[in-house]
Amino acid sequence: MVRLFKKADARPLSELSSERKGELVLFQRNAGIKFRNIEALNIAFSHRSYANEQSSGLNNERLEFLGDSVLGLVVAEYLYRELPGRPEGDLAKIKSFVVSEASLSEIARRIRVDNYILIGKGEEYSGGRAKKALLADALEGIIGAYFLDSGFKEARRFVLDLLVPEINRVLENRHEKDYKTLLQELAQKSYRTYPKYVLSKKTGPDHDRTFWIEVDVAGTRYGPGKGPNKKQAEQAAARSAYEKLHDQRATGRSRKRTDERPNARAGARSQPRD
């Protein structure tokens, strides 16, 4: 078993009440997991706002960081093995949707993470228990904690139990992609900015209008997307931008690898022989 904390993190934990232990046992039963150290699961549920109020300093952010990487590895490996004929770009698009905030928060709701998460009073009053980001982060924290507690094999099983149905929905095109959410996540991660939607024109009579909308990401405009209302037009514009940006990132990675290969070979040839 991997040690859950380094020495610097090994601060005393308040003993869990019998009621809280019962709640965590119920969650594990419904989620199909079993922790050796149930306190690790409790930390995975502990939002920063709650930890600050309790002055414990222990929250789920480090576990979330770890869980994000475990999640990404498991999904990438599964797609690589199960879809041998798909190019890298397809695999990356499937993965990006499956591990998106929208997807993870929906899965978190399905296994009732919102019922067990510990949040501060202010966060509770502002509706934090229903926030997508908070739920997705908590799920990643649980994955990270389970990896440390029970090892990669069990963590992998847990992740695939949750996400294979989601992967299948994407492959069978039975999902409804929220491209505005996907684009926002991509823009924040890659450009530290938010997409801005601009109505470029409206065509047609009042009873049969078509809206044309462009989206600006880091100073570059994409689209236009069109639709019978602004919502659908924004989704169309977001899809156009997301797919182009995603393809650009994939092409950039491919070019980088291609550029590195000759240098590596040249470096190998330049090494003196014994």
C-alpha positions as CSV (number, residue, x, y, z in Angstrom):
1,M,0.0,0.0,0.0
2,V,1.3,3.5,-0.9
3,R,1.7,5.8,2.0
4,L,-1.0,8.4,1.9
5,F,0.9,11.3,3.3
6,K,4.5,12.5,3.5
7,K,5.7,13.4,7.0
8,A,4.8,17.0,6.5
9,D,1.2,16.1,5.9
10,A,0.9,13.7,8.8
11,R,-1.0,16.0,11.0
12,P,-3.5,14.5,13.5
13,L,-6.9,13.9,12.1
14,S,-10.0,14.4,14.3
15,E,-11.6,11.0,14.9
16,L,-14.6,10.3,12.7
17,S,-17.9,10.0,14.3
18,S,-19.8,6.8,14.1
19,E,-22.4,8.6,12.0
20,R,-19.8,9.8,9.5
21,K,-18.2,6.4,9.3
22,G,-21.6,4.9,8.5
23,E,-22.1,7.5,5.7
24,L,-18.7,6.6,4.2
25,V,-19.4,2.9,4.4
26,L,-22.7,3.5,2.6
27,F,-21.0,5.5,-0.1
28,Q,-18.4,2.8,-0.7
29,R,-21.0,0.1,-1.0
30,N,-22.9,2.1,-3.6
31,A,-19.7,3.1,-5.5
32,G,-18.3,-0.4,-5.5
33,I,-15.1,0.4,-3.6
34,K,-13.6,-0.4,-0.2
35,F,-10.9,1.7,1.5
36,R,-8.5,0.2,3.9
37,N,-8.2,3.6,5.6
38,I,-11.6,5.2,5.7
39,E,-10.1,8.5,6.8
40,A,-8.4,8.8,3.4
41,L,-11.8,8.8,1.8
42,N,-13.0,11.4,4.2
43,I,-10.2,13.7,3.2
44,A,-11.1,13.1,-0.4
45,F,-14.5,14.6,0.4
46,S,-13.1,17.6,2.3
47,H,-13.3,20.8,0.3
48,R,-10.9,23.6,1.1
49,S,-13.7,25.8,2.5
50,Y,-14.5,23.1,5.1
51,A,-10.8,22.5,6.0
52,N,-10.3,26.2,6.5
53,E,-13.3,26.3,8.9
54,Q,-12.0,23.3,10.8
55,S,-8.4,24.7,10.9
56,S,-7.3,21.2,9.9
57,G,-5.3,22.2,6.8
58,L,-6.2,18.9,5.2
59,N,-8.3,19.2,2.1
60,N,-8.8,17.2,-1.1
61,E,-6.7,19.4,-3.5
62,R,-3.5,17.3,-3.5
63,L,-5.6,14.1,-3.9
64,E,-7.5,15.8,-6.8
65,F,-4.1,16.6,-8.4
66,L,-3.1,13.0,-8.2
67,G,-6.5,11.6,-9.2
68,D,-6.6,13.8,-12.3
69,S,-3.4,12.0,-13.5
70,V,-4.6,8.5,-12.6
71,L,-7.8,9.2,-14.4
72,G,-6.1,10.5,-17.5
73,L,-3.7,7.5,-17.6
74,V,-6.5,4.9,-17.2
75,V,-8.7,6.4,-19.9
76,A,-5.8,6.9,-22.3
77,E,-4.6,3.3,-21.9
78,Y,-8.1,2.0,-22.3
79,L,-8.8,3.9,-25.5
80,Y,-5.4,2.9,-26.9
81,R,-6.0,-0.8,-26.3
82,E,-9.7,-0.9,-27.2
83,L,-9.5,1.3,-30.3
84,P,-6.4,0.2,-32.2
85,G,-7.6,1.6,-35.5
86,R,-8.3,5.2,-34.3
87,P,-5.8,8.0,-34.9
88,E,-4.4,10.0,-32.1
89,G,-6.7,12.9,-32.8
90,D,-9.8,10.8,-32.4
91,L,-8.5,9.3,-29.1
92,A,-7.7,12.7,-27.7
93,K,-11.2,14.1,-28.6
94,I,-12.9,11.1,-26.9
95,K,-10.7,11.4,-23.8
96,S,-11.2,15.2,-23.5
97,F,-15.0,14.7,-23.5
98,V,-15.0,11.8,-21.1
99,V,-12.8,13.5,-18.5
100,S,-14.3,16.9,-18.9
101,E,-15.8,18.7,-15.9
102,A,-19.3,18.3,-17.3
103,S,-18.9,14.5,-17.7
104,L,-17.2,14.0,-14.3
105,S,-19.7,16.1,-12.4
106,E,-22.5,14.1,-13.9
107,I,-20.8,10.9,-12.8
108,A,-20.2,12.3,-9.4
109,R,-23.9,13.1,-9.0
110,R,-24.8,9.6,-10.2
111,I,-22.8,8.0,-7.3
112,R,-24.1,10.7,-4.9
113,V,-20.8,12.5,-4.2
114,D,-22.9,15.6,-3.5
115,N,-24.5,13.9,-0.5
116,Y,-21.2,13.2,1.2
117,I,-18.9,16.1,0.3
118,L,-17.8,18.4,3.2
119,I,-18.0,22.1,2.4
120,G,-17.8,25.3,4.4
121,K,-20.9,27.2,5.4
122,G,-20.3,30.0,2.9
123,E,-19.9,27.5,0.1
124,E,-23.0,25.7,1.2
125,Y,-25.1,28.9,1.2
126,S,-23.8,29.7,-2.3
127,G,-24.9,26.4,-3.7
128,G,-21.5,24.8,-3.7
129,R,-22.9,21.3,-3.4
130,A,-24.3,21.5,-6.9
131,K,-21.3,23.2,-8.6
132,K,-19.9,21.1,-11.4
133,A,-16.3,22.1,-10.7
134,L,-16.6,21.2,-7.0
135,L,-18.1,17.8,-7.8
136,A,-15.6,16.9,-10.5
137,D,-12.7,17.8,-8.2
138,A,-14.1,15.7,-5.4
139,L,-14.4,12.7,-7.8
140,E,-10.8,13.1,-8.8
141,G,-9.9,13.4,-5.2
142,I,-11.6,10.1,-4.5
143,I,-9.8,8.4,-7.4
144,G,-6.5,9.8,-6.1
145,A,-7.1,8.6,-2.5
146,Y,-8.2,5.1,-3.7
147,F,-5.1,4.8,-5.8
148,L,-2.9,5.5,-2.7
149,D,-5.0,3.4,-0.5
150,S,-5.6,0.3,-2.7
151,G,-3.2,0.5,-5.6
152,F,-3.4,1.1,-9.3
153,K,-5.2,-2.1,-10.2
154,E,-8.2,-1.3,-7.9
155,A,-8.2,2.4,-8.9
156,R,-8.2,1.4,-12.6
157,R,-11.2,-0.9,-12.0
158,F,-13.0,1.9,-10.3
159,V,-12.3,4.4,-13.0
160,L,-13.4,2.0,-15.8
161,D,-16.6,1.0,-14.0
162,L,-17.5,4.7,-13.9
163,L,-16.3,5.8,-17.3
164,V,-16.7,2.9,-19.8
165,P,-20.4,3.5,-20.1
166,E,-19.6,7.2,-20.9
167,I,-16.9,6.1,-23.4
168,N,-19.5,3.9,-25.1
169,R,-22.0,6.7,-25.3
170,V,-19.4,8.8,-27.1
171,L,-18.5,6.0,-29.5
172,E,-22.2,5.3,-30.3
173,N,-22.9,9.0,-30.6
174,R,-25.6,8.8,-28.0
175,H,-24.3,11.7,-26.0
176,E,-25.1,15.4,-26.5
177,K,-21.8,17.2,-26.4
178,D,-21.8,20.6,-24.6
179,Y,-19.2,22.3,-26.8
180,K,-19.5,25.5,-24.9
181,T,-18.3,23.8,-21.8
182,L,-15.6,21.9,-23.6
183,L,-14.4,25.1,-25.3
184,Q,-14.4,27.0,-22.0
185,E,-12.3,24.3,-20.3
186,L,-9.8,24.2,-23.2
187,A,-9.6,28.0,-23.3
188,Q,-8.9,28.2,-19.6
189,K,-6.3,25.4,-19.6
190,S,-4.4,26.5,-22.7
191,Y,-4.9,30.3,-22.9
192,R,-6.0,31.3,-19.4
193,T,-9.0,33.1,-20.8
194,Y,-12.7,32.6,-21.5
195,P,-14.4,32.4,-24.9
196,K,-16.4,35.5,-25.9
197,Y,-19.4,35.1,-28.1
198,V,-20.4,37.8,-30.6
199,L,-23.6,38.0,-32.6
200,S,-22.4,38.8,-36.2
201,K,-25.8,39.0,-37.9
202,K,-29.4,37.9,-38.0
203,T,-31.1,36.8,-41.1
204,G,-34.7,35.9,-42.1
205,P,-38.1,37.2,-41.0
206,D,-39.0,37.5,-37.3
207,H,-40.9,34.2,-37.3
208,D,-38.0,32.3,-38.9
209,R,-34.8,34.0,-37.8
210,T,-31.3,32.5,-38.2
211,F,-28.6,33.7,-35.8
212,W,-25.0,33.9,-36.8
213,I,-22.5,33.9,-33.9
214,E,-18.7,34.0,-33.8
215,V,-16.6,33.1,-30.8
216,D,-13.3,34.8,-29.8
217,V,-10.6,32.8,-28.0
218,A,-7.4,34.6,-27.1
219,G,-7.9,37.2,-29.9
220,T,-8.8,34.8,-32.7
221,R,-12.3,34.5,-34.0
222,Y,-13.9,31.2,-35.0
223,G,-17.1,30.3,-36.7
224,P,-19.6,31.6,-37.4
225,G,-22.1,29.1,-36.0
226,K,-25.7,29.4,-37.0
227,G,-29.0,28.3,-35.5
228,P,-32.6,29.2,-35.0
229,N,-31.7,30.8,-31.6
230,K,-28.7,32.2,-29.9
231,K,-28.1,29.1,-27.8
232,Q,-27.9,26.8,-30.7
233,A,-25.8,29.2,-32.7
234,E,-23.3,29.6,-29.8
235,Q,-23.1,25.8,-29.5
236,A,-22.3,25.6,-33.3
237,A,-19.6,28.3,-33.0
238,A,-18.1,26.6,-29.9
239,R,-18.0,23.3,-31.8
240,S,-16.2,24.9,-34.7
241,A,-13.6,26.6,-32.4
242,Y,-13.1,23.6,-30.2
243,E,-12.5,21.2,-33.1
244,K,-10.0,23.6,-34.8
245,L,-8.1,24.3,-31.6
246,H,-8.1,20.6,-30.6
247,D,-6.7,19.7,-34.1
248,Q,-4.1,22.4,-33.8
249,R,-2.9,21.1,-30.5
250,A,-2.7,17.5,-31.9
251,T,-0.8,18.7,-34.9
252,G,1.6,20.7,-32.7
253,R,2.3,17.6,-30.7
254,S,2.9,15.5,-33.8
255,R,5.2,18.1,-35.3
256,K,7.2,18.4,-32.1
257,R,7.8,14.6,-32.1
258,T,8.8,14.7,-35.7
259,D,11.2,17.6,-35.2
260,E,12.8,15.8,-32.2
261,R,13.5,12.5,-34.0
262,P,16.2,13.7,-36.4
263,N,17.9,15.6,-33.5
264,A,17.9,12.5,-31.4
265,R,19.4,10.4,-34.3
266,A,22.0,13.1,-35.0
267,G,22.9,13.3,-31.3
268,A,23.3,9.5,-31.3
269,R,25.6,9.6,-34.4
270,S,27.7,12.4,-32.9
271,Q,28.5,10.3,-29.8
272,P,32.2,9.1,-29.9
273,R,32.6,5.4,-30.1
274,D,34.8,3.5,-27.7
